[in-house]
Each structure stands twice: as C-alpha cells, then as structure tokens.
Amino acid sequence: MPGFYDKVAKLSTTERKALNALPWNKRSFQTAVGAPSYCGEKGFSIVEQLWTRPTLELNGIWGGYTGEGAKTVIPSKAYAKFSTRLVPNQDPKKIAAQVEKHIRKLLPKTVKCKFEVLSTGKPWAAPYQAPIFKKAQTALEKRIRKESRLHS
C-alpha cells in the first residue's frame, strides 16, 4: 500500500543482530502456527517481521448468503475488517486515511463503501538500551530457552 512504510523507524545493526541471535526455532514456530510456508516483507527475517515491522491484516470478510450449498445471487452488501500493527513513527490517523484511500481507489465506481475506524492507538517501543527493555529481554530469553527445551 503506497506510503505504508514511509515513516517506519529503522532498527540499528545491534538491534537486528540481537533479535536474530535469539534461540528461535523456525520449524517449531511454523508447526505451532500451522503455516505451510513463510512469506512476508523482503529483507527482514521472520523474527523481525513478527516483532518489529508494521502489519496490515484482513481479519474477516462476510456478506450475502453464508449458509451451506451453492448460490448464484450476488450479495447487495459485503463487509471486511482490517487491522494494522503500527510501529514508532507511524501516525495511526494518517495510516487509516491511506488504507481507506487505497481501497477506494481499487473499488469499481458503482460500489459504495463506508469505513469505520475503531482505534487509533499510537505505536510505542522501548528504546533498546532502556532498563525496561533489558528486563523484558532477559525474561523473554529465559522463556524461549525453556520452550526450546520442551519442544526438542
């Protein structure tokens, strides 16, 4: 989506190195979440994508006849629910406007569309060198090591 990544804060080399050094098992994670394979933003590891990159998700689509069996009726209404996980430097209101603008651009002229923004919480992250981050990092590393031993 145009503009979605424009203001995303870059991770330092130290932060990327620390993230990718965590005892994280790609295969165990893939099995746990039921993913047939990985895909995502190029240039970033799966750990970076999961923990530090913004996301835009389609959470649900519904409309028309939803029961079992075949139908050839085109529904008069359809719905979709999106969410985003934003990261520092991304403005929630600006991103909401960009999502709406992009989707409206894709719609046929005959389709009416109503958008409702449910939340615009600002993203936050602890500075990598902050004491709270170090405590969280230590706790997370202990938990990951424990999980690794359980799944080995």
C-alpha positions in Angstrom: 0.0 0.0 0.0 1.6 3.3 -1.0 3.0 5.3 1.9 2.6 2.5 4.5 6.3 2.1 5.2 7.3 5.7 4.7 7.9 6.7 8.3 8.9 3.3 9.8 11.8 3.6 12.2 14.8 1.6 11.2 16.4 -0.9 13.6 20.0 -0.5 14.4 22.5 -3.1 13.4 22.8 -4.0 17.1 19.1 -4.5 17.5 18.8 -6.6 14.4 21.8 -8.8 15.5 20.2 -9.3 19.0 16.8 -10.2 17.6 18.3 -12.7 15.1 20.5 -14.2 17.7 17.6 -15.3 19.9 17.2 -19.1 20.3 14.2 -19.2 18.0 13.2 -22.3 16.1 11.7 -21.6 12.7 10.4 -25.1 12.2 8.8 -25.3 15.6 7.1 -21.9 15.1 5.9 -22.9 11.6 4.3 -26.1 13.1 2.8 -24.3 16.1 1.0 -21.7 13.9 0.1 -24.2 11.1 1.9 -22.2 8.4 2.6 -24.2 5.2 5.5 -21.8 4.4 6.8 -18.4 5.2 6.3 -15.2 3.2 6.5 -11.6 4.1 8.4 -8.4 3.7 11.6 -9.0 1.8 14.9 -8.0 3.5 13.7 -8.9 7.0 13.9 -12.1 9.0 10.7 -13.8 10.2 11.6 -12.6 13.8 12.0 -9.0 12.6 8.7 -9.2 10.7 6.8 -10.6 13.7 8.2 -8.3 16.3 9.3 -5.0 14.7 7.6 -4.4 11.4 4.2 -2.9 10.8 1.4 -5.2 9.5 -1.9 -4.8 7.7 -4.2 -7.7 8.1 -7.5 -8.7 6.7 -9.3 -10.2 9.7 -12.6 -11.2 8.1 -14.9 -10.9 5.1 -18.6 -11.7 5.2 -21.8 -10.9 3.3 -24.6 -12.3 1.2 -25.6 -15.9 1.6 -23.3 -17.6 4.1 -25.1 -21.0 4.6 -24.2 -24.3 3.1 -24.9 -25.1 -0.6 -24.5 -23.2 -3.9 -26.0 -19.8 -4.6 -25.7 -17.6 -7.7 -27.0 -14.5 -6.0 -24.7 -11.5 -5.8 -25.0 -10.0 -2.4 -26.2 -6.4 -2.0 -23.8 -5.9 0.9 -20.4 -7.2 1.9 -18.2 -6.4 4.9 -14.5 -6.6 5.7 -12.5 -6.0 8.8 -8.9 -4.8 8.7 -6.4 -4.1 11.4 -2.8 -2.7 11.5 0.0 -3.1 13.9 1.9 0.1 13.7 5.5 0.8 14.8 7.1 4.0 16.1 6.9 7.0 13.7 3.7 5.8 12.0 0.7 8.0 12.6 -2.5 6.0 13.2 -4.8 8.6 11.7 -2.6 9.0 8.6 -2.3 5.2 8.1 -6.1 4.9 8.4 -6.6 7.5 5.8 -4.0 5.8 3.5 -5.8 2.4 3.9 -9.1 4.0 3.0 -7.8 5.9 0.1 -6.0 2.8 -1.3 -9.1 0.6 -1.0 -11.4 3.3 -2.5 -9.0 3.5 -5.5 -9.4 -0.2 -6.1 -13.2 -0.3 -6.0 -15.4 0.0 -9.1 -17.2 3.4 -9.3 -20.6 1.7 -8.7 -19.6 0.4 -5.3 -20.4 2.4 -2.2 -18.1 2.0 0.7 -18.2 3.0 4.3 -15.2 3.0 6.5 -15.3 3.0 10.3 -12.0 3.4 12.3 -12.3 1.7 15.6 -9.0 2.6 17.2 -6.1 4.9 16.6 -3.7 4.0 19.4 -0.2 5.3 18.9 2.6 2.8 18.5 5.4 2.7 21.1 8.6 0.7 21.7 11.1 0.9 24.5 14.5 2.1 23.4 16.8 -0.9 23.0 19.1 0.3 25.8 16.4 1.2 28.3 16.3 -0.7 31.6 12.7 -1.9 31.0 13.9 -3.4 27.6 16.8 -5.2 29.2 14.4 -6.8 31.8 11.9 -7.8 29.2 14.7 -9.2 27.0 16.1 -11.3 29.9 12.6 -12.6 30.7 11.9 -13.4 27.1 15.2 -15.2 26.6 14.6 -17.4 29.6 11.1 -18.3 28.3 12.4 -19.0 24.8 15.1 -21.3 26.2 12.5 -23.1 28.3 10.2 -23.5 25.3 13.1 -24.8 23.1 13.9 -27.5 25.7 10.2 -28.5 25.9 10.0 -28.9 22.1 13.3 -30.5 21.5 
